[in-house]
Amino acid sequence: MAERRVSVEGLDPEGLWLGRAELPGVGPAVITLRDGVAVDITAKSAPTVRDLLDREDAADYVRTAPAAPLPETATWLAPCDLQPVKACGVTFAGSMVERVIEEQAAGDPDKAEGIRVRVGARIGDSLSNVVPGSDEAMSVKAALIEEGLWSQYLEVGIGKDAEVFSKAQALSSVGQGADIGLHPGSVWNNPEPEIVLAVNSRGDIPGATLGNDVNLRDFEGRSALLLSKAKDNNASCAIGPMIRLFDASFTLDHVRQAQLSMTVTGEDGYVLQGHSSMAEISRDPEDLVAQTIGRHHQYPDGFMLFLGTLFAPTEDRDEPGQGFTHKLGDRVEISSPGLGVLQNRVQLSTECPPWTFGTAALMRNLAVRGLL
């Protein structure tokens, strides 16, 4: 599996980084990079990443906070803690069509290829330049209804309201090098390489990181009401390696133009490579944040927000027409210039280490350490 011990390899030394590490015998630490070395900046003034991101002077604090060396045995944690993890779905036209296919196939990969051909012939790439919620989008919607091809996925893909769902509970995400989990009942699934925004309680966006929104295509394809079971399972959310805080060297505009690469390497020698361009997203990241937080919904601890993916693998892994699905032991590597590399290994959720360190455990740990 990927190395879980903290390593700064692949992280831009010019970046302003914020993350978390587990210190054996101590507990979780807030960390950053100084002169290319990971250091511990945990303090009573900012004992959690949530507290730090909520500071008006978050970037300056990270640059100047007193720091201590990390022990060599420190291991990666997801770079978020008290923030719930939200996710946006169907934000790219390419993956939107695949969601329609999942629904039409009722989660059956045997039926997907034939439906893909039929739906593609009707829709093609005509949706790629449609602005969600626009008059043009409403005209496309009317035409698709007439063709009998309307879908709930097309509704959130080109309608005025974005899909925003709960991906994972606070503290349940896994970090760099950890195993990621598949529900044992799934036979059709895939990784989803995404950029994840860090958002504070005021709705500000201090930075961004990488994430794998592990997806069960068969569960969600059978019914959209199974979304929570398709998305939120033990170890099914990977985030990391660190949050890059926005500054002059890396801004939200860099996120808007970011390129993501992903490689899946199987123990059987199989290799899948994919790419996703944020320039093709249908909704601006700031719009997605505004649809999540506001007078209609508050997040006193902030939140992490997956922005969606263009990646929806369709190439056959084994039998013709079966498409792609994970095998246990797959290694997934997601990378983007400016955000580093996130690596994880695929296992069953039932075989991944159980999630036992929740909010109460964190509060007790910080209290014992004199950080509250």
C-alpha positions as a Markdown table, in Angstrom:
| # | Residue | x | y | z |
|---|---|---|---|---|
| 1 | Met | 0.0 | 0.0 | 0.0 |
| 2 | Ala | 1.1 | 3.7 | -0.3 |
| 3 | Glu | 3.3 | 5.0 | 2.5 |
| 4 | Arg | 1.3 | 6.4 | 5.3 |
| 5 | Arg | 4.3 | 8.1 | 7.1 |
| 6 | Val | 4.4 | 11.8 | 6.5 |
| 7 | Ser | 6.5 | 12.8 | 3.5 |
| 8 | Val | 6.6 | 16.1 | 1.7 |
| 9 | Glu | 7.4 | 14.5 | -1.6 |
| 10 | Gly | 5.3 | 15.9 | -4.4 |
| 11 | Leu | 4.3 | 19.0 | -2.4 |
| 12 | Asp | 5.3 | 22.4 | -3.9 |
| 13 | Pro | 7.9 | 23.9 | -1.5 |
| 14 | Glu | 6.6 | 27.3 | -2.4 |
| 15 | Gly | 3.1 | 26.5 | -1.3 |
| 16 | Leu | 1.4 | 27.3 | 2.0 |
| 17 | Trp | 0.3 | 24.0 | 3.3 |
| 18 | Leu | -2.0 | 22.9 | 6.2 |
| 19 | Gly | -2.7 | 19.3 | 7.2 |
| 20 | Arg | -3.0 | 16.8 | 10.0 |
| 21 | Ala | -0.8 | 13.9 | 11.2 |
| 22 | Glu | -1.2 | 11.2 | 13.9 |
| 23 | Leu | 1.5 | 11.3 | 16.5 |
| 24 | Pro | 1.8 | 7.8 | 18.1 |
| 25 | Gly | 0.9 | 7.9 | 21.8 |
| 26 | Val | -0.2 | 11.6 | 21.5 |
| 27 | Gly | -3.0 | 12.1 | 19.0 |
| 28 | Pro | -3.8 | 14.2 | 16.0 |
| 29 | Ala | -1.5 | 17.2 | 15.3 |
| 30 | Val | -2.1 | 20.2 | 13.0 |
| 31 | Ile | 0.9 | 20.4 | 10.6 |
| 32 | Thr | 2.4 | 22.6 | 7.9 |
| 33 | Leu | 5.6 | 22.8 | 5.9 |
| 34 | Arg | 8.6 | 25.0 | 6.8 |
| 35 | Asp | 11.6 | 25.0 | 4.5 |
| 36 | Gly | 10.4 | 21.8 | 2.9 |
| 37 | Val | 10.0 | 20.0 | 6.3 |
| 38 | Ala | 6.7 | 19.0 | 7.9 |
| 39 | Val | 6.3 | 20.5 | 11.4 |
| 40 | Asp | 3.7 | 20.5 | 14.2 |
| 41 | Ile | 1.9 | 23.8 | 14.8 |
| 42 | Thr | -0.8 | 22.5 | 17.2 |
| 43 | Ala | -1.5 | 25.1 | 19.8 |
| 44 | Lys | -4.3 | 26.1 | 22.2 |
| 45 | Ser | -5.0 | 29.1 | 19.9 |
| 46 | Ala | -5.7 | 26.7 | 17.0 |
| 47 | Pro | -5.9 | 23.1 | 18.2 |
| 48 | Thr | -7.8 | 21.9 | 15.1 |
| 49 | Val | -7.8 | 22.6 | 11.4 |
| 50 | Arg | -11.3 | 23.9 | 11.8 |
| 51 | Asp | -10.2 | 26.5 | 14.3 |
| 52 | Leu | -7.3 | 27.6 | 12.2 |
| 53 | Leu | -9.3 | 28.0 | 9.0 |
| 54 | Asp | -11.8 | 30.1 | 10.9 |
| 55 | Arg | -9.2 | 32.7 | 11.8 |
| 56 | Glu | -9.2 | 35.9 | 9.9 |
| 57 | Asp | -5.4 | 35.7 | 9.8 |
| 58 | Ala | -5.3 | 31.9 | 8.9 |
| 59 | Ala | -2.5 | 32.3 | 6.2 |
| 60 | Asp | -0.3 | 34.5 | 8.4 |
| 61 | Tyr | -0.8 | 32.3 | 11.4 |
| 62 | Val | 0.3 | 29.2 | 9.5 |
| 63 | Arg | 3.4 | 31.1 | 8.3 |
| 64 | Thr | 4.5 | 32.3 | 11.8 |
| 65 | Ala | 3.0 | 29.9 | 14.4 |
| 66 | Pro | 5.6 | 28.3 | 16.7 |
| 67 | Ala | 6.5 | 24.9 | 15.3 |
| 68 | Ala | 8.0 | 21.6 | 16.6 |
| 69 | Pro | 9.5 | 18.7 | 14.7 |
| 70 | Leu | 7.4 | 15.8 | 13.8 |
| 71 | Pro | 8.5 | 12.3 | 15.0 |
| 72 | Glu | 9.5 | 10.0 | 12.2 |
| 73 | Thr | 6.7 | 7.7 | 13.1 |
| 74 | Ala | 4.0 | 10.4 | 12.4 |
| 75 | Thr | 1.4 | 9.2 | 9.9 |
| 76 | Trp | -0.9 | 11.0 | 7.6 |
| 77 | Leu | -4.5 | 11.9 | 8.5 |
| 78 | Ala | -7.1 | 13.6 | 6.3 |
| 79 | Pro | -6.3 | 17.3 | 6.5 |
| 80 | Cys | -9.8 | 18.2 | 7.8 |
| 81 | Asp | -11.2 | 17.4 | 11.3 |
| 82 | Leu | -14.5 | 18.9 | 12.6 |
| 83 | Gln | -15.8 | 19.8 | 9.1 |
| 84 | Pro | -18.5 | 17.7 | 7.6 |
| 85 | Val | -17.7 | 16.6 | 4.1 |
| 86 | Lys | -20.2 | 17.6 | 1.4 |
| 87 | Ala | -20.0 | 16.8 | -2.3 |
| 88 | Cys | -21.4 | 18.1 | -5.5 |
| 89 | Gly | -22.6 | 15.7 | -8.1 |
| 90 | Val | -23.2 | 15.9 | -11.9 |
| 91 | Thr | -21.1 | 19.1 | -12.4 |
| 92 | Phe | -19.5 | 17.9 | -15.6 |
| 93 | Ala | -21.5 | 17.1 | -18.8 |
| 94 | Gly | -19.4 | 14.0 | -19.6 |
| 95 | Ser | -20.1 | 12.3 | -16.2 |
| 96 | Met | -23.7 | 13.6 | -16.3 |
| 97 | Val | -24.4 | 11.4 | -19.3 |
| 98 | Glu | -22.9 | 8.4 | -17.5 |
| 99 | Arg | -25.2 | 9.0 | -14.5 |
| 100 | Val | -28.1 | 8.9 | -16.9 |
| 101 | Ile | -26.8 | 5.6 | -18.2 |
| 102 | Glu | -26.5 | 4.2 | -14.7 |
| 103 | Glu | -30.1 | 5.1 | -14.0 |
| 104 | Gln | -31.4 | 3.7 | -17.3 |
| 105 | Ala | -29.4 | 0.5 | -16.7 |
| 106 | Ala | -30.8 | 0.3 | -13.1 |
| 107 | Gly | -27.3 | -0.4 | -11.9 |
| 108 | Asp | -26.7 | -3.4 | -14.2 |
| 109 | Pro | -23.4 | -3.1 | -16.0 |
| 110 | Asp | -24.5 | -5.7 | -18.6 |
| 111 | Lys | -27.1 | -3.3 | -19.9 |
| 112 | Ala | -25.0 | -0.1 | -19.8 |
| 113 | Glu | -23.2 | -0.4 | -23.1 |
| 114 | Gly | -26.3 | -0.6 | -25.2 |
| 115 | Ile | -27.9 | 2.3 | -23.4 |
| 116 | Arg | -24.7 | 4.3 | -23.7 |
| 117 | Val | -24.9 | 4.0 | -27.5 |
| 118 | Arg | -28.6 | 4.9 | -27.6 |
| 119 | Val | -28.3 | 7.9 | -25.2 |
| 120 | Gly | -25.1 | 9.1 | -26.8 |
| 121 | Ala | -26.8 | 9.2 | -30.2 |
| 122 | Arg | -29.6 | 11.4 | -28.8 |
| 123 | Ile | -27.5 | 13.6 | -26.5 |
| 124 | Gly | -23.9 | 13.5 | -27.8 |
| 125 | Asp | -21.9 | 16.5 | -26.7 |
| 126 | Ser | -24.7 | 18.9 | -27.0 |
| 127 | Leu | -24.9 | 19.6 | -23.3 |
| 128 | Ser | -21.2 | 20.5 | -22.8 |
| 129 | Asn | -21.7 | 24.2 | -23.3 |
| 130 | Val | -25.1 | 24.7 | -21.7 |
| 131 | Val | -25.1 | 27.0 | -18.7 |
| 132 | Pro | -27.2 | 25.4 | -15.9 |
| 133 | Gly | -30.5 | 27.2 | -15.3 |
| 134 | Ser | -30.3 | 29.3 | -18.5 |
| 135 | Asp | -33.1 | 29.6 | -21.0 |
| 136 | Glu | -31.1 | 27.4 | -23.4 |
| 137 | Ala | -30.8 | 24.7 | -20.7 |
| 138 | Met | -34.6 | 24.8 | -20.2 |
| 139 | Ser | -35.1 | 24.3 | -23.9 |
| 140 | Val | -32.8 | 21.3 | -23.8 |
| 141 | Lys | -34.7 | 20.0 | -20.9 |
| 142 | Ala | -38.0 | 20.3 | -22.8 |
| 143 | Ala | -36.5 | 18.5 | -25.8 |
| 144 | Leu | -35.2 | 15.6 | -23.7 |
| 145 | Ile | -38.6 | 15.2 | -22.0 |
| 146 | Glu | -40.2 | 14.9 | -25.4 |
| 147 | Glu | -37.6 | 12.2 | -26.3 |
| 148 | Gly | -38.3 | 10.3 | -23.1 |
| 149 | Leu | -34.7 | 10.8 | -21.9 |
| 150 | Trp | -35.2 | 13.1 | -19.0 |
| 151 | Ser | -33.5 | 12.1 | -15.8 |
| 152 | Gln | -33.0 | 13.4 | -12.3 |
| 153 | Tyr | -29.3 | 13.6 | -13.2 |
| 154 | Leu | -30.0 | 15.9 | -16.1 |
| 155 | Glu | -32.2 | 18.0 | -13.7 |
| 156 | Val | -29.2 | 18.8 | -11.4 |
| 157 | Gly | -26.8 | 18.8 | -14.3 |
| 158 | Ile | -28.5 | 21.6 | -16.3 |
| 159 | Gly | -31.2 | 22.9 | -13.9 |
| 160 | Lys | -30.8 | 25.9 | -11.7 |
| 161 | Asp | -30.1 | 23.9 | -8.5 |
| 162 | Ala | -26.9 | 22.0 | -8.0 |
| 163 | Glu | -26.8 | 18.5 | -6.4 |
| 164 | Val | -25.1 | 18.9 | -3.0 |
| 165 | Phe | -25.1 | 15.8 | -0.7 |
| 166 | Ser | -23.4 | 14.6 | 2.5 |
| 167 | Lys | -20.4 | 12.5 | 1.6 |
| 168 | Ala | -18.9 | 11.8 | 5.0 |
| 169 | Gln | -19.2 | 12.6 | 8.6 |
| 170 | Ala | -16.7 | 14.9 | 10.4 |
| 171 | Leu | -13.4 | 13.0 | 11.2 |
| 172 | Ser | -14.4 | 9.9 | 9.2 |
| 173 | Ser | -12.3 | 10.7 | 6.1 |
| 174 | Val | -9.1 | 8.8 | 5.5 |
| 175 | Gly | -5.8 | 10.4 | 4.4 |
| 176 | Gln | -2.8 | 9.8 | 2.2 |
| 177 | Gly | -1.7 | 6.1 | 2.1 |
| 178 | Ala | -4.8 | 4.7 | 3.9 |
| 179 | Asp | -7.0 | 1.9 | 2.5 |
| 180 | Ile | -10.2 | 3.1 | 0.9 |
| 181 | Gly | -13.4 | 1.1 | 1.3 |
| 182 | Leu | -15.9 | -0.5 | -1.0 |
| 183 | His | -19.2 | -1.7 | 0.3 |
| 184 | Pro | -19.0 | -5.5 | 0.1 |
| 185 | Gly | -22.3 | -5.7 | -1.7 |
| 186 | Ser | -21.1 | -3.6 | -4.7 |
| 187 | Val | -20.0 | -5.2 | -8.0 |
| 188 | Trp | -19.8 | -2.0 | -10.1 |
| 189 | Asn | -17.8 | 0.9 | -8.7 |
| 190 | Asn | -15.1 | 3.4 | -9.5 |
| 191 | Pro | -12.9 | 6.1 | -8.1 |
| 192 | Glu | -13.8 | 9.7 | -8.6 |
| 193 | Pro | -10.8 | 12.1 | -8.6 |
| 194 | Glu | -11.8 | 15.5 | -7.5 |
| 195 | Ile | -10.7 | 18.8 | -6.1 |
| 196 | Val | -12.0 | 19.5 | -2.6 |
| 197 | Leu | -12.5 | 23.0 | -1.3 |
| 198 | Ala | -11.9 | 23.9 | 2.4 |
| 199 | Val | -14.7 | 26.3 | 3.4 |
| 200 | Asn | -14.9 | 28.0 | 6.8 |
| 201 | Ser | -17.9 | 29.0 | 8.8 |
| 202 | Arg | -18.3 | 32.4 | 7.1 |
| 203 | Gly | -18.4 | 30.7 | 3.7 |
| 204 | Asp | -14.9 | 31.9 | 2.8 |
| 205 | Ile | -12.7 | 29.5 | 0.8 |
| 206 | Pro | -9.2 | 29.5 | 2.3 |
| 207 | Gly | -7.8 | 26.6 | 0.3 |
| 208 | Ala | -8.1 | 23.4 | -1.6 |
| 209 | Thr | -6.9 | 19.8 | -1.7 |
| 210 | Leu | -7.5 | 16.5 | -3.5 |
| 211 | Gly | -10.1 | 13.8 | -2.9 |
| 212 | Asn | -11.4 | 10.5 | -4.0 |
| 213 | Asp | -15.2 | 10.4 | -3.8 |
| 214 | Val | -15.4 | 6.6 | -4.0 |
| 215 | Asn | -18.6 | 5.7 | -6.0 |
| 216 | Leu | -20.8 | 2.6 | -6.1 |
| 217 | Arg | -22.4 | 2.8 | -9.6 |
| 218 | Asp | -24.7 | -0.2 | -9.0 |
| 219 | Phe | -26.2 | 1.1 | -5.8 |
| 220 | Glu | -26.9 | 4.6 | -7.0 |
| 221 | Gly | -28.0 | 3.3 | -10.4 |
| 222 | Arg | -30.7 | 1.1 | -8.8 |
| 223 | Ser | -32.1 | 4.1 | -7.1 |
| 224 | Ala | -31.0 | 7.7 | -6.3 |
| 225 | Leu | -32.5 | 7.1 | -2.9 |
| 226 | Leu | -29.5 | 4.8 | -2.3 |
| 227 | Leu | -27.1 | 7.7 | -2.6 |
| 228 | Ser | -26.1 | 7.7 | 1.0 |
| 229 | Lys | -25.3 | 3.9 | 0.9 |
| 230 | Ala | -23.5 | 4.4 | -2.4 |
| 231 | Lys | -21.3 | 7.3 | -1.0 |
| 232 | Asp | -20.9 | 7.0 | 2.8 |
| 233 | Asn | -19.3 | 3.8 | 4.0 |
| 234 | Asn | -16.4 | 3.1 | 6.2 |
| 235 | Ala | -13.2 | 4.5 | 4.6 |
| 236 | Ser | -15.0 | 5.5 | 1.4 |
| 237 | Cys | -13.8 | 9.1 | 1.5 |
| 238 | Ala | -10.1 | 9.9 | 1.0 |
| 239 | Ile | -8.8 | 13.5 | 1.2 |
| 240 | Gly | -5.3 | 14.8 | 1.1 |
| 241 | Pro | -2.4 | 14.9 | 1.3 |
| 242 | Met | -2.7 | 18.5 | 2.6 |
| 243 | Ile | -4.8 | 21.6 | 2.1 |
| 244 | Arg | -3.0 | 24.3 | 0.0 |
| 245 | Leu | -4.0 | 27.6 | 1.4 |
| 246 | Phe | -4.6 | 30.3 | -1.2 |
| 247 | Asp | -2.0 | 33.0 | -1.5 |
| 248 | Ala | -0.3 | 34.9 | -4.4 |
| 249 | Ser | 1.2 | 31.6 | -5.7 |
| 250 | Phe | -2.0 | 29.6 | -5.7 |
| 251 | Thr | -5.6 | 31.0 | -5.9 |
| 252 | Leu | -9.1 | 29.9 | -6.7 |
| 253 | Asp | -8.4 | 30.8 | -10.3 |
| 254 | His | -5.7 | 28.0 | -10.3 |
| 255 | Val | -8.4 | 25.6 | -9.1 |
| 256 | Arg | -10.7 | 26.7 | -11.9 |
| 257 | Gln | -8.1 | 25.8 | -14.5 |
| 258 | Ala | -6.6 | 22.8 | -12.7 |
| 259 | Gln | -5.8 | 19.5 | -14.5 |
| 260 | Leu | -6.3 | 16.2 | -12.5 |
| 261 | Ser | -4.7 | 12.9 | -13.5 |
| 262 | Met | -5.5 | 9.5 | -12.1 |
| 263 | Thr | -3.9 | 6.1 | -12.4 |
| 264 | Val | -5.4 | 2.9 | -11.1 |
| 265 | Thr | -2.9 | 0.0 | -11.0 |
| 266 | Gly | -4.3 | -3.5 | -10.3 |
| 267 | Glu | -2.4 | -6.3 | -8.6 |
| 268 | Asp | -3.2 | -8.2 | -11.9 |
| 269 | Gly | -1.1 | -5.7 | -13.9 |
| 270 | Tyr | -4.1 | -3.8 | -15.2 |
| 271 | Val | -3.6 | 0.0 | -15.5 |
| 272 | Leu | -6.2 | 2.6 | -16.1 |
| 273 | Gln | -5.4 | 6.3 | -16.6 |
| 274 | Gly | -7.8 | 9.1 | -16.7 |
| 275 | His | -7.8 | 12.9 | -16.7 |
| 276 | Ser | -10.2 | 15.6 | -15.6 |
| 277 | Ser | -10.1 | 19.3 | -16.5 |
| 278 | Met | -11.7 | 21.8 | -14.1 |
| 279 | Ala | -12.1 | 24.2 | -17.0 |
| 280 | Glu | -14.9 | 22.0 | -18.2 |
| 281 | Ile | -17.0 | 22.2 | -15.0 |
| 282 | Ser | -20.5 | 23.5 | -15.6 |
| 283 | Arg | -20.8 | 25.4 | -12.4 |
| 284 | Asp | -18.3 | 27.8 | -10.9 |
| 285 | Pro | -16.8 | 26.7 | -7.5 |
| 286 | Glu | -18.0 | 29.9 | -5.8 |
| 287 | Asp | -21.5 | 29.2 | -7.0 |
| 288 | Leu | -21.4 | 25.7 | -5.6 |
| 289 | Val | -20.2 | 27.0 | -2.2 |
| 290 | Ala | -23.0 | 29.6 | -2.2 |
| 291 | Gln | -25.6 | 26.9 | -2.9 |
| 292 | Thr | -24.2 | 25.0 | 0.1 |
| 293 | Ile | -23.8 | 27.7 | 2.8 |
| 294 | Gly | -25.9 | 30.8 | 3.4 |
| 295 | Arg | -29.0 | 32.0 | 5.2 |
| 296 | His | -30.6 | 28.8 | 4.1 |
| 297 | His | -28.0 | 26.5 | 5.7 |
| 298 | Gln | -25.2 | 27.3 | 8.2 |
| 299 | Tyr | -22.0 | 25.3 | 8.9 |
| 300 | Pro | -20.5 | 26.5 | 12.2 |
| 301 | Asp | -17.5 | 24.3 | 11.8 |
| 302 | Gly | -17.1 | 25.0 | 8.1 |
| 303 | Phe | -17.1 | 22.1 | 5.6 |
| 304 | Met | -15.1 | 20.4 | 2.9 |
| 305 | Leu | -16.7 | 20.4 | -0.6 |
| 306 | Phe | -16.0 | 17.9 | -3.4 |
| 307 | Leu | -16.5 | 19.8 | -6.7 |
| 308 | Gly | -17.4 | 16.8 | -8.8 |
| 309 | Thr | -15.5 | 15.0 | -11.6 |
| 310 | Leu | -15.4 | 14.6 | -15.3 |
| 311 | Phe | -14.0 | 11.1 | -14.9 |
| 312 | Ala | -16.4 | 8.3 | -15.6 |
| 313 | Pro | -14.5 | 5.2 | -16.8 |
| 314 | Thr | -16.2 | 3.2 | -19.5 |
| 315 | Glu | -13.4 | 1.0 | -20.9 |
| 316 | Asp | -13.7 | -2.7 | -20.3 |
| 317 | Arg | -11.5 | -4.2 | -17.7 |
| 318 | Asp | -12.4 | -7.8 | -18.1 |
| 319 | Glu | -15.3 | -9.0 | -20.4 |
| 320 | Pro | -16.5 | -6.8 | -23.3 |
| 321 | Gly | -19.4 | -4.5 | -22.4 |
| 322 | Gln | -18.7 | -4.8 | -18.7 |
| 323 | Gly | -16.8 | -1.5 | -18.4 |
| 324 | Phe | -14.6 | -0.7 | -15.4 |
| 325 | Thr | -14.9 | -1.8 | -11.8 |
| 326 | His | -12.4 | -2.0 | -9.0 |
| 327 | Lys | -10.7 | -5.1 | -7.8 |
| 328 | Leu | -9.4 | -5.4 | -4.3 |
| 329 | Gly | -5.8 | -4.3 | -4.0 |
| 330 | Asp | -6.1 | -1.6 | -6.7 |
| 331 | Arg | -3.8 | 1.3 | -6.1 |
| 332 | Val | -5.4 | 4.7 | -6.9 |
| 333 | Glu | -3.2 | 7.7 | -7.4 |
| 334 | Ile | -4.8 | 11.1 | -8.0 |
| 335 | Ser | -2.5 | 14.1 | -8.7 |
| 336 | Ser | -2.7 | 17.7 | -9.8 |
| 337 | Pro | 0.1 | 20.3 | -10.3 |
| 338 | Gly | 0.0 | 22.5 | -7.2 |
| 339 | Leu | -2.0 | 20.1 | -5.0 |
| 340 | Gly | 0.3 | 17.1 | -4.9 |
| 341 | Val | -0.5 | 13.4 | -5.0 |
| 342 | Leu | -3.1 | 11.4 | -3.1 |
| 343 | Gln | -2.5 | 7.6 | -3.1 |
| 344 | Asn | -4.8 | 4.9 | -1.6 |
| 345 | Arg | -5.4 | 1.2 | -1.9 |
| 346 | Val | -8.8 | -0.4 | -2.5 |
| 347 | Gln | -10.2 | -2.8 | 0.1 |
| 348 | Leu | -13.7 | -3.7 | 1.4 |
| 349 | Ser | -15.1 | -1.3 | 3.9 |
| 350 | Thr | -15.6 | -4.2 | 6.2 |
| 351 | Glu | -11.8 | -4.9 | 6.0 |
| 352 | Cys | -10.6 | -1.4 | 6.4 |
| 353 | Pro | -9.8 | -0.2 | 10.0 |
| 354 | Pro | -13.1 | 0.7 | 11.6 |
| 355 | Trp | -13.7 | 4.4 | 12.3 |
| 356 | Thr | -13.6 | 4.8 | 16.1 |
| 357 | Phe | -12.1 | 8.3 | 16.7 |
| 358 | Gly | -15.0 | 10.7 | 16.6 |
| 359 | Thr | -15.7 | 14.1 | 17.9 |
| 360 | Ala | -16.0 | 13.1 | 21.5 |
| 361 | Ala | -12.7 | 11.2 | 21.4 |
| 362 | Leu | -11.0 | 14.3 | 19.8 |
| 363 | Met | -12.4 | 16.6 | 22.5 |
| 364 | Arg | -11.2 | 14.3 | 25.2 |
| 365 | Asn | -7.8 | 14.0 | 23.6 |
| 366 | Leu | -7.3 | 17.7 | 23.2 |
| 367 | Ala | -8.5 | 18.3 | 26.8 |
| 368 | Val | -6.0 | 15.9 | 28.2 |
| 369 | Arg | -3.2 | 17.6 | 26.2 |
| 370 | Gly | -4.3 | 21.0 | 27.6 |
| 371 | Leu | -5.3 | 22.3 | 24.2 |
| 372 | Leu | -8.9 | 23.3 | 25.1 |
